[in-house]
Amino acid sequence: MYCLHCRQRLELRLRGGRERLICPECGWVHFTSAPAGVAAVIQNDFGEVLLVRRAGTFRPGLWCLPCGYLEHDEEMRQGLAREVLEETGLQAEIGEVIAVHSNLDREPPYPLGVWLRATVSGGNLQAGGDADLAQFFALDQLPPLAFNHDALVLAQLQQPADASVAALTQEMHAFVRSKGWYEANSKRPQTPRNLAISLTLEAAEVLEHLQWREEIVDQTEWQGELADVLLYLVQLADTTNVNLVEAVRAKLRKNATRVWDQPAQ
């Protein structure tokens, strides 16, 4: 191998604790860099995750998240959007990074993998490129996976997480936008008045679970009603420019100064 600058033959020399190919003339070092790969975590309204079945020569027949290597001149999110379109036929908006791993389950150089959350913005689901099938799966009914780190990331999604109010608000807005309810001609205008009415109605449904009884009978239904209340609450707060976290903390500070009635003896 020769130097890219002065075309001298490279020699093995010790640098940084290991032998590397170095130009004896100008000192240029040939580093064997790890390739960068990206993968998209796309979930539908039911929480199912989009996987593709590999059709090439590397682990064919097994499933993985839509993924691929970045080109040398690609920005990370642009490259991942390209891979998603190639393998699934879907246009995607790439969001936050949710995991980073070195892919040690293959031959070196070990690729550095970045997993990012993504949402569908257009297109039609149709496998292509290195995939021959694209399908959504429930997280507890996954097919055989090609890559260990996909399994780790998907297992992470199944773990309960304390999501921030900001994260819940973003997910709520994404859902409402996907239904077209923010459009000007929507039959469900998302105005503060309508949201406040909906919040009150959902709170009334919470009361139904305790009508004529002292205990919750259906925990799943109860959980869903409380979630509906929270969704309308965060939407109403964000629509009216209220920071719920700051508002709650301010209210707690105010309540701490109040003199509360003493309990009856």
N, C-alpha and C positions, 0 to 999 in steps of 0.2 A: 504494500500500500504506500502511496506517495502523498506528500504534503500538498494541500490545496493551494498554498501560497507560493512556495518556491520550488515545488516539484521534486524535492529531495526524498529519498527513500526513508520512511519512518522507522525508528528503532524503539525497541522495548526499553523503557526506563522507569524507575520507581518515582511515582508522583502521588501524593495524597494517600500513602499507605498501600498502594497497589501498583502493579506494572501496567503502564499505558504506552500506547504508540505515540512517540514524540518526534518531531522533526529536529535533527541535530543541527540544522542550519539556523532556523528562525525561532525554534522553540514551540511551534504550534502543536497543540495537544489534540489528538483525536479521541473524543469522548463517545462511548457507546451509550447513547441516551435511551431512556425508557420511552416507548411510544405512548401517546396519550389517547385513551379511549373514553367515550361518553355513552351514557345509557339513560333512557327516559322512563320515568315512572308515571304512567297515565292511568288514572282511575275514572270509571264512569260514575253515574249518580248512585249506583248500588254498591260502590266501594270495590267493584271488581277491577282487576289490573289487566292491562293489555300486554299480551305476550306474543312472540312470533316463533314459528317452528323453523329451525335452521335447515337449509337445503343444500349447502355447500359441502365441501369435503371435510371440514372441521366440525366434528361432533354433530353430524346430520341426524335429523329426526328428534333431537332434543329441543327444548324450548328455552327462550331467554327474553329479557326485556329488549325492546328496540334499541340497537346500539351500533357502534362502529368507531373507527379511528378518525381522528382529525387530520385534515390535510395541513401541510406546513404553513399555509397562509390563511387558515380559517380561525375565526373567533369561536370560542367554545360553544356558545348557544346557537350560533348560526350553523355550525357543523352538526350539532345534534338535531336541529330542525330538519336539515337535509337528510340525515339518516332515517328519521322517523317517516318522512315523506317517501323515501325510497322503499322502505320495508313494509309500510302499512297503508300508503296512499292517503294519509291524513296530514293536514297542516296543523302544526302545533306551536303554541306559545310556551317557551321554556322559562321555567321559574327558578326557585331557589335550589341550591345544592343541598342534598339530604344525606349524602355519604361519599367518602373518598377511601379507596382501598388500593393496595398494590396487588395485582392479580398473580398470586404465587402458585396457582394451580395449573401452570403451563410452562413451557420452556422459556428461559431468559433470552433476550432482555424482558423482564417482567413489565407488562403494561401498567401504567398508572390509570386507574379507572375513576371516573367521576359520575355519580348518579344524581340526576336532577329531576325535580318534579315538573310535569308538563301538563298542559290542558289542550284539548282539541279545539281548533278554531275554524276548521273547514275540511273539505275533502270527503272521500268515501273509503271505508275500510276495505282494503284490497292488498293482499300480500304481494311483495315484489322484491327485487334485488336478491339478497342472500336468504330470503324467507319464502316458503311456499304456502304458509298459512298464518293468519293473524286472527287472534281471538281473545275475548275477555274471559278471565277466570276469577272465581271467588278465591280469596286468600287462603281459605282452608281446603280448597280443592285444586291445588296446583298440579300440573302435569310434570313429568320428569324434566328437570332443569339441566341446562348445559354447563352453567357456571356456578361455583360455590358461592361467590360473592353476591350474585343475584339472589340466591336463597337467603343470605344474611340480610340483605336489604329488605326483602319481602317479609322476612320474619320480624324485622324492626317495625314494619307497618302494622303488624298485628298486635304490637305491644301497646297497652294503654299509655297515652301521653297527655301531659298537662299543657294543652294548647293555649297559646296566648289569646287575649281578646282580639288583637290585631290579626292573628292567623285565622281565627274563626270568622272574623268579619270579611276577610279576603275570600275565604271559601264560600261564605254565604252570598257575596256579590257575584262570584263566578257562577254559582248555581242559578241565581235570578237572571243573570245575563243569558245563560244558556237556554232559558225558557222564553226569552224575548220579552220579559215583563218590564224591562227598562225602556223599551221602544215607545216612541210617541203615540203610536196607535194601539198600544197594549190594552186588552180588556181588563187588566188588573193593574191600574196605575199605582205605582209605588210612591204615593204621596204620604207626607207625615200623618194626615188625617186617616187615610186608609190603613196605614201601618199601626196607628194607635188603636183603631177599632179592632184590627186583627189580633193585636196583642191582648186586648181585653177579652175577646172571644176565646182565645186559646187558654187564657188564665181561667175562664169559666169552665172549660173542659177539664182542667186540673181538678176543680171542685167536684165534678161528676164522679170521680173515682172514690171520693170519700162520702158521697151521699148515702145516708142510712148505714154507714159502716165506719169502723174505727181503724181498719187496716187495709193496706193495698192488696188487692186480689190479683191483678195482672201486672207484674213488674215491668214487662216489656212495653205494654201500653202506657203505663205511668211514665216510664223513661222517655217515650216518644212525645208525650204531652209536654213534659218539662223542656225537652229539646226545642219544641215549637215555640214555646214562650221565649226561650233564650234567643232563638234565631230572629224573631221579630224585635226583641229588645235591642240586640246589637245593630240590626238594620235601622231601626228608628233613631238610635243614638247617632250612628254614623251619618244618616241622612240629615239630621238636624245639627251636625257639627258638635256633638258632645263626646268628649273623651271619657268613656265609661270608667276606666281605671282611675283617672284623676277625680272624676265626680264621686266615685265610691269612697276614695280616700278622704276627700274633702268632707263628705257626709259623716264619715267615721270620726274625723277630728271634731266636727261640730257636735256630734252626739256625745262625745267624751266630756264635753263641757256642760251638758244638760243635767239638771237635777231630776232624776226619775222617781216616780212614786214608789214608796216603800211597799213591799208585798204585804197583803193583809195578814194579820196575826191570827 
